[in-house]
Amino acid sequence: MDAIECIKSRKSIRGFKAESVPRDLLMEIISTAKQSPSYKNTQPWEIMIVSGQRKQALSEMLLGLLAEDAPISPDFPEPKSWPQAQQDRINHLYKMRSEATGLDLTDPALIRKSKQNNFKFYHAPHAIYLYQDASLSPWSIFDIGLFAQSLMLAANASGLGSVPQAFATDYAKQVKGFLGIADSKRLIVGMSIGYPDMTLPINQLSTDRVPTEELVTWLE
Ligand SMILES: Cc1cc2nc3c(=O)[nH]c(=O)nc-3n(C[C@H](O)[C@H](O)[C@H](O)COP(=O)(O)O)c2cc1C
């Protein structure tokens, strides 16, 4: 697979086969992702891979917190509002996802169900958390985003599926406690990773993008 095909064919995968990914393969894609650029080569990424019983227990903890309506405390709060252009794209995404799954994602009961699916890591065999020292500057958040994309591309090139998950950081304090990550770190994003189950309707969804002409300003 060439780089262009890899970028264009990556998409979020929200349903997985039960089969575990060999540790060597996970290490290989992380070794590839670490070639990402970073501000002054600071490489501000730390990675936790959670599998097996620990992943099961993590999911149970998150589902339990959701069930008791425990207040969320992500290190990066979910935006309360968006500029109109972004809100329009969110509405469009929800419409597409509703069409793909037959479920109305604005229905509060389904929002809860969606969180549950996130907390189960979409039944992926592995959950990954990316985190970094909380004292790092916003440039380091930018850097870890580059790392995350490289990781997802390396996964795609290796036949794996992935989805980045802000929701997986809802209970950041409890997740850090559970995983043994120091409070001085900030949890940037969670991720589900494994072999994709392409028979599932949710994995048929391909999101679209605004036309390139709308993004670019040319000055000559
Ligand atoms: C920072 C970030 C956070 C995200 N959080 C979630 C999440 O919590 N749950 C989820 O199912 N998808 C999540 N996504 C996936 C986006 O919904 C997805 O990337 C977007 O709709 C575009 O679709 P695509 O990845 O299939 O191209 C997140 C993506 C990013 C980049």
The ligand as a Tripos MOL2 file, in Angstrom:
@<TRIPOS>MOLECULE
LIG
   31    33     1     0     0
SMALL
NO_CHARGES

@<TRIPOS>ATOM
      1 C1         -9.5030   13.9000   18.6140 C.3       1 LIG1
      2 C2        -10.5660   12.9420   18.1180 C.ar      1 LIG1
      3 C3        -11.4920   12.4440   19.0270 C.ar      1 LIG1
      4 C4        -12.4500   11.5230   18.6010 C.ar      1 LIG1
      5 N1        -13.2900   10.9620   19.5250 N.ar      1 LIG1
      6 C5        -14.1190    9.9660   19.1470 C.ar      1 LIG1
      7 C6        -14.8610    9.2520   20.1380 C.ar      1 LIG1
      8 O1        -14.8030    9.5280   21.3370 O.2       1 LIG1
      9 N2        -15.6300    8.2180   19.7260 N.ar      1 LIG1
     10 C7        -15.6990    7.8500   18.3940 C.ar      1 LIG1
     11 O2        -16.4130    6.8850   18.0810 O.2       1 LIG1
     12 N3        -15.0250    8.5210   17.4400 N.ar      1 LIG1
     13 C8        -14.2190    9.5490   17.7750 C.ar      1 LIG1
     14 N4        -13.4560   10.1970   16.8400 N.ar      1 LIG1
     15 C9        -13.5460    9.7920   15.4160 C.3       1 LIG1
     16 C10       -14.2080   10.8630   14.5440 C.3       1 LIG1
     17 O3        -15.6020   10.8440   14.7430 O.3       1 LIG1
     18 C11       -13.8410   10.5620   13.0780 C.3       1 LIG1
     19 O4        -12.4530   10.6630   12.9200 O.3       1 LIG1
     20 C12       -14.5210   11.5300   12.1120 C.3       1 LIG1
     21 O5        -15.9190   11.3820   12.1510 O.3       1 LIG1
     22 C13       -14.0400   11.2840   10.6670 C.3       1 LIG1
     23 O6        -14.2870    9.9480   10.2840 O.3       1 LIG1
     24 P1        -13.1410    8.9620    9.8430 P.3       1 LIG1
     25 O7        -12.1520    8.8400   10.9810 O.co2     1 LIG1
     26 O8        -13.8260    7.6560    9.5700 O.co2     1 LIG1
     27 O9        -12.4610    9.5300    8.6300 O.co2     1 LIG1
     28 C14       -12.5130   11.1430   17.2220 C.ar      1 LIG1
     29 C15       -11.5840   11.6790   16.3250 C.ar      1 LIG1
     30 C16       -10.6140   12.5410   16.7770 C.ar      1 LIG1
     31 C17        -9.5860   13.0600   15.7790 C.3       1 LIG1
@<TRIPOS>BOND
     1     1     2 1
     2     2     3 ar
     3     2    30 ar
     4     3     4 ar
     5     4     5 ar
     6     4    28 ar
     7     5     6 ar
     8     6     7 ar
     9     6    13 1
    10     7     8 2
    11     7     9 ar
    12     9    10 ar
    13    10    11 2
    14    10    12 ar
    15    12    13 ar
    16    13    14 ar
    17    14    15 1
    18    14    28 ar
    19    15    16 1
    20    16    17 1
    21    16    18 1
    22    18    19 1
    23    18    20 1
    24    20    21 1
    25    20    22 1
    26    22    23 1
    27    23    24 1
    28    24    25 2
    29    24    26 1
    30    24    27 1
    31    28    29 ar
    32    29    30 ar
    33    30    31 1
@<TRIPOS>SUBSTRUCTURE
     1 LIG1         1 GROUP 0 **** ****
